Amino acid sequence: MRNILFGLMICLFPLYSAAQEHAEYNHYVIYPSLINPGAITKENLHSVFVNYRTHWSGFDNNQNLITLQYEGPLSEKAGISARIFNEKIASLSRFKAQLGYAYKLKFENYTIGLGLSGEYETRKLSSDILQDPNLDPNDPVVASFAGGYSYFNANFGAHATSKKGIFVDFALPKFIIAPFTEGDNGEYPLLQSFIIGGGKRFNIDENVKFGVIPSIYVRKIYSDNPPTYIDFNLLFSFLENNLVGGLMYKVGTNGLGSALGLTLGASFKGISLNYSYDAAFYKFQQYNNGSHELTVGVSFGKQ
């Protein structure tokens, strides 16, 4: 049985991991640079945040992702970011180190941020499964994953905002995937993933700084049979974003079903805490407790 599970992981992991975190993050509605390098330092502040997401919680060997990111301005128009990312699902793990740069084009009524990021990525098996006596260490598939696979990836994004509260995002995650590992014969065509979406902030009550921010995003992520995700988001903002709450409804193609999520968050003197929970509407949901996402951040500097 373990060998069967191992074989399934070997087959599915390269496809699942191609750019999966870009489809998994829910907190991009609060931290858009999670999915779009064009949104780096959109507020002209230095910020450090940690994002943790656990998928299918309560299910053994479930997926866990953690992201640590810094972003800050270099000048009034330029900013940089640095990110470390780690994912683990069963005995397979993925690590990334990323650097990003964004430049803002400022016009009278709107601003466009153009961003580019490059990252080094590795995927490999954990050492515990390699010690399984039922596995043949001379098997070429096992040997290749034991050494791991390495890649260089490039990401592009554009983030536009207007004085009327309209915002638009367009991103090309991993529009270039260049393998480093000898013997990696995988095909990685260009421009196989995209994210596009946007929304508008409606100011309802100026006295309590209450606003409503609806948005729609379409995310298509690279694999042999690429799924498409459509997100319908409704975010509520109170007291100049010091309190936020929202709903997310996600629809997926290729049998991925749909999911409903809830987001709550608060910030005080530059320290922010955001949490979301989502549950899926498909049969596998009965075997897990849904997915949780937590982001803790610190911002400082002058806007």
Contacts in CASP RR format, 6 or more apart in sequence:
PFRMAT RR
TARGET T0000
AUTHOR 0000-0000-0000
METHOD contacts of the structure
MODEL  1
MRNILFGLMICLFPLYSAAQEHAEYNHYVIYPSLINPGAITKENLHSVFV
NYRTHWSGFDNNQNLITLQYEGPLSEKAGISARIFNEKIASLSRFKAQLG
YAYKLKFENYTIGLGLSGEYETRKLSSDILQDPNLDPNDPVVASFAGGYS
YFNANFGAHATSKKGIFVDFALPKFIIAPFTEGDNGEYPLLQSFIIGGGK
RFNIDENVKFGVIPSIYVRKIYSDNPPTYIDFNLLFSFLENNLVGGLMYK
VGTNGLGSALGLTLGASFKGISLNYSYDAAFYKFQQYNNGSHELTVGVSF
GKQ
2 132 0 8 1.000
2 134 0 8 1.000
3 134 0 8 1.000
3 135 0 8 1.000
5 90 0 8 1.000
6 91 0 8 1.000
6 129 0 8 1.000
6 132 0 8 1.000
6 135 0 8 1.000
9 89 0 8 1.000
9 90 0 8 1.000
9 91 0 8 1.000
9 92 0 8 1.000
10 141 0 8 1.000
10 145 0 8 1.000
13 89 0 8 1.000
13 92 0 8 1.000
13 123 0 8 1.000
14 123 0 8 1.000
14 149 0 8 1.000
15 223 0 8 1.000
15 224 0 8 1.000
16 89 0 8 1.000
16 223 0 8 1.000
17 87 0 8 1.000
17 92 0 8 1.000
17 94 0 8 1.000
17 123 0 8 1.000
18 174 0 8 1.000
18 177 0 8 1.000
18 193 0 8 1.000
18 221 0 8 1.000
18 222 0 8 1.000
18 223 0 8 1.000
19 173 0 8 1.000
19 174 0 8 1.000
19 193 0 8 1.000
19 221 0 8 1.000
19 222 0 8 1.000
20 87 0 8 1.000
20 221 0 8 1.000
21 65 0 8 1.000
21 67 0 8 1.000
21 85 0 8 1.000
21 87 0 8 1.000
22 35 0 8 1.000
22 171 0 8 1.000
22 173 0 8 1.000
22 193 0 8 1.000
22 195 0 8 1.000
22 219 0 8 1.000
22 221 0 8 1.000
23 219 0 8 1.000
23 221 0 8 1.000
23 227 0 8 1.000
23 229 0 8 1.000
24 53 0 8 1.000
24 55 0 8 1.000
24 63 0 8 1.000
24 65 0 8 1.000
25 34 0 8 1.000
25 35 0 8 1.000
25 51 0 8 1.000
25 53 0 8 1.000
25 293 0 8 1.000
26 53 0 8 1.000
26 248 0 8 1.000
26 261 0 8 1.000
26 263 0 8 1.000
26 276 0 8 1.000
26 278 0 8 1.000
26 293 0 8 1.000
27 34 0 8 1.000
27 51 0 8 1.000
27 263 0 8 1.000
27 274 0 8 1.000
27 276 0 8 1.000
27 293 0 8 1.000
27 295 0 8 1.000
28 34 0 8 1.000
28 35 0 8 1.000
28 36 0 8 1.000
28 217 0 8 1.000
29 213 0 8 1.000
29 215 0 8 1.000
29 233 0 8 1.000
29 235 0 8 1.000
29 248 0 8 1.000
29 263 0 8 1.000
30 235 0 8 1.000
30 244 0 8 1.000
30 263 0 8 1.000
30 274 0 8 1.000
30 295 0 8 1.000
31 49 0 8 1.000
31 51 0 8 1.000
31 295 0 8 1.000
32 39 0 8 1.000
32 42 0 8 1.000
32 159 0 8 1.000
32 169 0 8 1.000
33 39 0 8 1.000
33 40 0 8 1.000
33 42 0 8 1.000
33 69 0 8 1.000
33 71 0 8 1.000
33 81 0 8 1.000
34 51 0 8 1.000
34 67 0 8 1.000
34 69 0 8 1.000
35 169 0 8 1.000
35 171 0 8 1.000
35 173 0 8 1.000
35 195 0 8 1.000
35 219 0 8 1.000
36 115 0 8 1.000
36 157 0 8 1.000
36 158 0 8 1.000
36 159 0 8 1.000
36 169 0 8 1.000
36 170 0 8 1.000
36 171 0 8 1.000
36 195 0 8 1.000
37 81 0 8 1.000
37 100 0 8 1.000
37 101 0 8 1.000
37 102 0 8 1.000
37 115 0 8 1.000
37 116 0 8 1.000
37 117 0 8 1.000
37 155 0 8 1.000
37 156 0 8 1.000
37 157 0 8 1.000
37 171 0 8 1.000
38 102 0 8 1.000
38 113 0 8 1.000
38 114 0 8 1.000
38 115 0 8 1.000
38 157 0 8 1.000
38 158 0 8 1.000
38 159 0 8 1.000
38 171 0 8 1.000
39 102 0 8 1.000
39 113 0 8 1.000
39 159 0 8 1.000
39 169 0 8 1.000
40 71 0 8 1.000
40 72 0 8 1.000
40 79 0 8 1.000
40 80 0 8 1.000
40 81 0 8 1.000
40 100 0 8 1.000
40 101 0 8 1.000
40 102 0 8 1.000
40 115 0 8 1.000
41 47 0 8 1.000
41 71 0 8 1.000
41 72 0 8 1.000
41 73 0 8 1.000
41 79 0 8 1.000
41 80 0 8 1.000
41 81 0 8 1.000
41 102 0 8 1.000
42 113 0 8 1.000
42 159 0 8 1.000
42 161 0 8 1.000
43 299 0 8 1.000
43 303 0 8 1.000
44 73 0 8 1.000
44 76 0 8 1.000
44 302 0 8 1.000
44 303 0 8 1.000
45 72 0 8 1.000
45 73 0 8 1.000
45 299 0 8 1.000
45 300 0 8 1.000
45 301 0 8 1.000
45 302 0 8 1.000
45 303 0 8 1.000
46 70 0 8 1.000
46 71 0 8 1.000
46 72 0 8 1.000
46 73 0 8 1.000
46 299 0 8 1.000
46 300 0 8 1.000
46 301 0 8 1.000
47 70 0 8 1.000
47 71 0 8 1.000
47 72 0 8 1.000
47 297 0 8 1.000
47 298 0 8 1.000
47 299 0 8 1.000
47 300 0 8 1.000
48 68 0 8 1.000
48 69 0 8 1.000
48 70 0 8 1.000
48 297 0 8 1.000
48 298 0 8 1.000
49 68 0 8 1.000
49 69 0 8 1.000
49 272 0 8 1.000
49 295 0 8 1.000
49 296 0 8 1.000
49 297 0 8 1.000
49 298 0 8 1.000
50 66 0 8 1.000
50 67 0 8 1.000
50 68 0 8 1.000
50 69 0 8 1.000
50 295 0 8 1.000
50 296 0 8 1.000
50 297 0 8 1.000
51 65 0 8 1.000
51 66 0 8 1.000
51 67 0 8 1.000
51 69 0 8 1.000
51 293 0 8 1.000
51 294 0 8 1.000
51 295 0 8 1.000
52 64 0 8 1.000
52 65 0 8 1.000
52 66 0 8 1.000
52 67 0 8 1.000
52 293 0 8 1.000
52 294 0 8 1.000
52 295 0 8 1.000
53 64 0 8 1.000
53 65 0 8 1.000
53 66 0 8 1.000
53 291 0 8 1.000
53 292 0 8 1.000
53 293 0 8 1.000
53 294 0 8 1.000
54 62 0 8 1.000
54 63 0 8 1.000
54 64 0 8 1.000
54 65 0 8 1.000
54 291 0 8 1.000
54 292 0 8 1.000
54 293 0 8 1.000
55 62 0 8 1.000
55 63 0 8 1.000
55 64 0 8 1.000
55 65 0 8 1.000
55 290 0 8 1.000
55 291 0 8 1.000
56 62 0 8 1.000
56 63 0 8 1.000
56 284 0 8 1.000
56 287 0 8 1.000
56 288 0 8 1.000
56 289 0 8 1.000
56 290 0 8 1.000
56 291 0 8 1.000
57 288 0 8 1.000
57 289 0 8 1.000
57 290 0 8 1.000
57 291 0 8 1.000
57 292 0 8 1.000
58 288 0 8 1.000
58 289 0 8 1.000
59 287 0 8 1.000
59 288 0 8 1.000
59 289 0 8 1.000
61 89 0 8 1.000
61 90 0 8 1.000
61 91 0 8 1.000
62 89 0 8 1.000
62 288 0 8 1.000
63 87 0 8 1.000
63 88 0 8 1.000
63 89 0 8 1.000
64 87 0 8 1.000
64 88 0 8 1.000
64 89 0 8 1.000
65 85 0 8 1.000
65 86 0 8 1.000
65 87 0 8 1.000
66 85 0 8 1.000
66 86 0 8 1.000
66 87 0 8 1.000
67 83 0 8 1.000
67 84 0 8 1.000
67 85 0 8 1.000
68 83 0 8 1.000
68 84 0 8 1.000
68 85 0 8 1.000
69 81 0 8 1.000
69 82 0 8 1.000
69 83 0 8 1.000
69 84 0 8 1.000
70 81 0 8 1.000
70 82 0 8 1.000
70 83 0 8 1.000
71 79 0 8 1.000
71 80 0 8 1.000
71 81 0 8 1.000
71 82 0 8 1.000
72 79 0 8 1.000
72 80 0 8 1.000
72 81 0 8 1.000
73 79 0 8 1.000
74 80 0 8 1.000
76 104 0 8 1.000
77 103 0 8 1.000
77 104 0 8 1.000
77 105 0 8 1.000
77 106 0 8 1.000
78 101 0 8 1.000
78 102 0 8 1.000
78 103 0 8 1.000
78 104 0 8 1.000
79 101 0 8 1.000
79 102 0 8 1.000
79 103 0 8 1.000
80 99 0 8 1.000
80 100 0 8 1.000
80 101 0 8 1.000
80 102 0 8 1.000
81 98 0 8 1.000
81 99 0 8 1.000
81 100 0 8 1.000
81 101 0 8 1.000
81 102 0 8 1.000
81 117 0 8 1.000
82 98 0 8 1.000
82 99 0 8 1.000
82 100 0 8 1.000
83 96 0 8 1.000
83 97 0 8 1.000
83 98 0 8 1.000
83 99 0 8 1.000
83 100 0 8 1.000
83 117 0 8 1.000
83 119 0 8 1.000
84 95 0 8 1.000
84 96 0 8 1.000
84 97 0 8 1.000
84 98 0 8 1.000
85 94 0 8 1.000
85 95 0 8 1.000
85 96 0 8 1.000
85 97 0 8 1.000
85 98 0 8 1.000
86 93 0 8 1.000
86 94 0 8 1.000
86 95 0 8 1.000
86 96 0 8 1.000
87 93 0 8 1.000
87 94 0 8 1.000
87 95 0 8 1.000
88 94 0 8 1.000
88 126 0 8 1.000
91 125 0 8 1.000
91 126 0 8 1.000
91 128 0 8 1.000
91 129 0 8 1.000
92 123 0 8 1.000
92 124 0 8 1.000
92 125 0 8 1.000
92 126 0 8 1.000
92 145 0 8 1.000
93 123 0 8 1.000
93 124 0 8 1.000
93 125 0 8 1.000
93 126 0 8 1.000
94 121 0 8 1.000
94 122 0 8 1.000
94 123 0 8 1.000
95 121 0 8 1.000
95 122 0 8 1.000
96 119 0 8 1.000
96 120 0 8 1.000
96 121 0 8 1.000
96 122 0 8 1.000
96 153 0 8 1.000
97 119 0 8 1.000
97 120 0 8 1.000
98 117 0 8 1.000
98 118 0 8 1.000
98 119 0 8 1.000
98 120 0 8 1.000
99 117 0 8 1.000
99 118 0 8 1.000
99 119 0 8 1.000
100 115 0 8 1.000
100 116 0 8 1.000
100 117 0 8 1.000
100 118 0 8 1.000
101 115 0 8 1.000
101 116 0 8 1.000
101 117 0 8 1.000
102 113 0 8 1.000
102 114 0 8 1.000
102 115 0 8 1.000
102 116 0 8 1.000
102 159 0 8 1.000
103 113 0 8 1.000
103 114 0 8 1.000
103 115 0 8 1.000
104 111 0 8 1.000
104 112 0 8 1.000
104 113 0 8 1.000
104 114 0 8 1.000
105 111 0 8 1.000
105 112 0 8 1.000
105 113 0 8 1.000
105 114 0 8 1.000
109 162 0 8 1.000
109 163 0 8 1.000
109 164 0 8 1.000
110 160 0 8 1.000
110 161 0 8 1.000
110 162 0 8 1.000
110 163 0 8 1.000
110 166 0 8 1.000
111 160 0 8 1.000
111 161 0 8 1.000
111 162 0 8 1.000
112 158 0 8 1.000
112 159 0 8 1.000
112 160 0 8 1.000
113 158 0 8 1.000
113 159 0 8 1.000
113 160 0 8 1.000
114 157 0 8 1.000
114 158 0 8 1.000
115 156 0 8 1.000
115 157 0 8 1.000
115 158 0 8 1.000
116 154 0 8 1.000
116 155 0 8 1.000
116 156 0 8 1.000
116 157 0 8 1.000
117 154 0 8 1.000
117 155 0 8 1.000
118 152 0 8 1.000
118 153 0 8 1.000
118 154 0 8 1.000
118 155 0 8 1.000
119 152 0 8 1.000
119 153 0 8 1.000
119 154 0 8 1.000
119 155 0 8 1.000
120 150 0 8 1.000
120 151 0 8 1.000
120 152 0 8 1.000
121 150 0 8 1.000
121 151 0 8 1.000
121 152 0 8 1.000
121 153 0 8 1.000
122 148 0 8 1.000
122 149 0 8 1.000
122 150 0 8 1.000
122 151 0 8 1.000
123 145 0 8 1.000
123 148 0 8 1.000
123 149 0 8 1.000
123 151 0 8 1.000
124 145 0 8 1.000
124 146 0 8 1.000
124 147 0 8 1.000
124 148 0 8 1.000
124 149 0 8 1.000
125 142 0 8 1.000
125 145 0 8 1.000
125 146 0 8 1.000
125 147 0 8 1.000
125 148 0 8 1.000
129 135 0 8 1.000
130 137 0 8 1.000
130 142 0 8 1.000
130 146 0 8 1.000
135 142 0 8 1.000
136 142 0 8 1.000
137 143 0 8 1.000
137 146 0 8 1.000
144 181 0 8 1.000
144 183 0 8 1.000
148 181 0 8 1.000
149 179 0 8 1.000
149 181 0 8 1.000
149 184 0 8 1.000
150 179 0 8 1.000
150 180 0 8 1.000
150 181 0 8 1.000
151 177 0 8 1.000
151 178 0 8 1.000
151 179 0 8 1.000
151 180 0 8 1.000
151 181 0 8 1.000
152 176 0 8 1.000
152 177 0 8 1.000
152 178 0 8 1.000
152 180 0 8 1.000
153 174 0 8 1.000
153 176 0 8 1.000
153 177 0 8 1.000
153 178 0 8 1.000
154 174 0 8 1.000
154 175 0 8 1.000
154 176 0 8 1.000
155 171 0 8 1.000
155 172 0 8 1.000
155 173 0 8 1.000
155 174 0 8 1.000
155 175 0 8 1.000
156 171 0 8 1.000
156 172 0 8 1.000
156 175 0 8 1.000
157 169 0 8 1.000
157 170 0 8 1.000
157 171 0 8 1.000
157 172 0 8 1.000
158 168 0 8 1.000
158 169 0 8 1.000
158 170 0 8 1.000
158 171 0 8 1.000
159 167 0 8 1.000
159 168 0 8 1.000
159 169 0 8 1.000
160 167 0 8 1.000
160 168 0 8 1.000
160 169 0 8 1.000
161 167 0 8 1.000
164 200 0 8 1.000
165 200 0 8 1.000
165 201 0 8 1.000
166 198 0 8 1.000
166 199 0 8 1.000
166 200 0 8 1.000
167 198 0 8 1.000
167 199 0 8 1.000
167 200 0 8 1.000
167 201 0 8 1.000
167 215 0 8 1.000
168 197 0 8 1.000
168 198 0 8 1.000
168 199 0 8 1.000
169 195 0 8 1.000
169 196 0 8 1.000
169 197 0 8 1.000
169 198 0 8 1.000
169 217 0 8 1.000
170 194 0 8 1.000
170 195 0 8 1.000
170 196 0 8 1.000
170 197 0 8 1.000
171 194 0 8 1.000
171 195 0 8 1.000
171 196 0 8 1.000
172 191 0 8 1.000
172 193 0 8 1.000
172 194 0 8 1.000
172 195 0 8 1.000
173 193 0 8 1.000
173 194 0 8 1.000
173 195 0 8 1.000
173 221 0 8 1.000
173 222 0 8 1.000
174 192 0 8 1.000
174 193 0 8 1.000
174 222 0 8 1.000
175 190 0 8 1.000
175 191 0 8 1.000
175 193 0 8 1.000
176 190 0 8 1.000
177 188 0 8 1.000
177 222 0 8 1.000
178 188 0 8 1.000
179 186 0 8 1.000
179 188 0 8 1.000
188 222 0 8 1.000
192 222 0 8 1.000
192 226 0 8 1.000
193 220 0 8 1.000
193 221 0 8 1.000
193 222 0 8 1.000
193 226 0 8 1.000
194 218 0 8 1.000
194 219 0 8 1.000
194 220 0 8 1.000
195 217 0 8 1.000
195 218 0 8 1.000
195 219 0 8 1.000
195 220 0 8 1.000
196 217 0 8 1.000
196 218 0 8 1.000
197 215 0 8 1.000
197 216 0 8 1.000
197 217 0 8 1.000
197 218 0 8 1.000
198 215 0 8 1.000
198 216 0 8 1.000
198 217 0 8 1.000
199 213 0 8 1.000
199 214 0 8 1.000
199 215 0 8 1.000
199 216 0 8 1.000
200 213 0 8 1.000
200 214 0 8 1.000
200 215 0 8 1.000
201 211 0 8 1.000
201 212 0 8 1.000
201 213 0 8 1.000
201 237 0 8 1.000
202 211 0 8 1.000
202 212 0 8 1.000
202 213 0 8 1.000
202 214 0 8 1.000
203 209 0 8 1.000
203 210 0 8 1.000
203 211 0 8 1.000
204 210 0 8 1.000
204 211 0 8 1.000
204 212 0 8 1.000
205 211 0 8 1.000
208 238 0 8 1.000
208 239 0 8 1.000
209 237 0 8 1.000
209 238 0 8 1.000
209 239 0 8 1.000
209 240 0 8 1.000
209 241 0 8 1.000
210 236 0 8 1.000
210 237 0 8 1.000
210 238 0 8 1.000
211 236 0 8 1.000
211 237 0 8 1.000
211 238 0 8 1.000
212 234 0 8 1.000
212 235 0 8 1.000
212 236 0 8 1.000
212 237 0 8 1.000
213 233 0 8 1.000
213 234 0 8 1.000
213 235 0 8 1.000
213 236 0 8 1.000
213 237 0 8 1.000
214 233 0 8 1.000
214 234 0 8 1.000
214 235 0 8 1.000
215 231 0 8 1.000
215 233 0 8 1.000
215 235 0 8 1.000
216 230 0 8 1.000
216 231 0 8 1.000
216 232 0 8 1.000
216 233 0 8 1.000
217 229 0 8 1.000
217 230 0 8 1.000
217 231 0 8 1.000
217 233 0 8 1.000
218 228 0 8 1.000
218 229 0 8 1.000
218 230 0 8 1.000
218 231 0 8 1.000
219 228 0 8 1.000
219 229 0 8 1.000
219 230 0 8 1.000
219 231 0 8 1.000
220 226 0 8 1.000
220 227 0 8 1.000
220 228 0 8 1.000
220 229 0 8 1.000
221 227 0 8 1.000
221 229 0 8 1.000
225 254 0 8 1.000
226 254 0 8 1.000
227 252 0 8 1.000
227 253 0 8 1.000
227 254 0 8 1.000
227 255 0 8 1.000
227 256 0 8 1.000
228 252 0 8 1.000
228 253 0 8 1.000
228 254 0 8 1.000
229 250 0 8 1.000
229 251 0 8 1.000
229 252 0 8 1.000
229 253 0 8 1.000
229 256 0 8 1.000
230 250 0 8 1.000
230 251 0 8 1.000
230 252 0 8 1.000
231 248 0 8 1.000
231 249 0 8 1.000
231 250 0 8 1.000
232 248 0 8 1.000
232 249 0 8 1.000
232 250 0 8 1.000
232 251 0 8 1.000
233 246 0 8 1.000
233 247 0 8 1.000
233 248 0 8 1.000
234 246 0 8 1.000
234 247 0 8 1.000
234 248 0 8 1.000
235 244 0 8 1.000
235 245 0 8 1.000
235 246 0 8 1.000
235 263 0 8 1.000
236 244 0 8 1.000
236 245 0 8 1.000
236 246 0 8 1.000
237 243 0 8 1.000
237 244 0 8 1.000
237 245 0 8 1.000
238 244 0 8 1.000
241 267 0 8 1.000
242 266 0 8 1.000
242 267 0 8 1.000
242 268 0 8 1.000
243 265 0 8 1.000
243 266 0 8 1.000
244 263 0 8 1.000
244 264 0 8 1.000
244 265 0 8 1.000
244 266 0 8 1.000
244 274 0 8 1.000
245 262 0 8 1.000
245 263 0 8 1.000
245 264 0 8 1.000
245 265 0 8 1.000
246 262 0 8 1.000
246 263 0 8 1.000
246 264 0 8 1.000
247 260 0 8 1.000
247 261 0 8 1.000
247 262 0 8 1.000
247 263 0 8 1.000
248 259 0 8 1.000
248 260 0 8 1.000
248 261 0 8 1.000
248 262 0 8 1.000
248 263 0 8 1.000
248 276 0 8 1.000
248 278 0 8 1.000
249 258 0 8 1.000
249 259 0 8 1.000
249 260 0 8 1.000
249 261 0 8 1.000
250 258 0 8 1.000
250 259 0 8 1.000
250 260 0 8 1.000
250 261 0 8 1.000
250 278 0 8 1.000
251 257 0 8 1.000
251 258 0 8 1.000
252 258 0 8 1.000
255 282 0 8 1.000
256 282 0 8 1.000
257 280 0 8 1.000
257 281 0 8 1.000
257 282 0 8 1.000
258 280 0 8 1.000
258 281 0 8 1.000
258 282 0 8 1.000
259 278 0 8 1.000
259 279 0 8 1.000
259 280 0 8 1.000
259 281 0 8 1.000
259 291 0 8 1.000
260 278 0 8 1.000
260 279 0 8 1.000
260 281 0 8 1.000
261 276 0 8 1.000
261 277 0 8 1.000
261 278 0 8 1.000
261 279 0 8 1.000
262 276 0 8 1.000
262 277 0 8 1.000
262 278 0 8 1.000
263 274 0 8 1.000
263 275 0 8 1.000
263 276 0 8 1.000
264 274 0 8 1.000
264 275 0 8 1.000
264 276 0 8 1.000
265 272 0 8 1.000
265 273 0 8 1.000
265 274 0 8 1.000
265 275 0 8 1.000
266 272 0 8 1.000
266 273 0 8 1.000
266 274 0 8 1.000
267 273 0 8 1.000
270 297 0 8 1.000
270 298 0 8 1.000
270 299 0 8 1.000
270 300 0 8 1.000
271 297 0 8 1.000
271 298 0 8 1.000
272 295 0 8 1.000
272 296 0 8 1.000
272 297 0 8 1.000
272 298 0 8 1.000
272 299 0 8 1.000
273 294 0 8 1.000
273 295 0 8 1.000
273 296 0 8 1.000
273 297 0 8 1.000
274 294 0 8 1.000
274 295 0 8 1.000
274 296 0 8 1.000
275 292 0 8 1.000
275 293 0 8 1.000
275 294 0 8 1.000
275 295 0 8 1.000
276 292 0 8 1.000
276 293 0 8 1.000
277 290 0 8 1.000
277 291 0 8 1.000
277 292 0 8 1.000
277 293 0 8 1.000
278 290 0 8 1.000
278 291 0 8 1.000
278 293 0 8 1.000
279 285 0 8 1.000
279 290 0 8 1.000
279 291 0 8 1.000
280 290 0 8 1.000
280 291 0 8 1.000
END
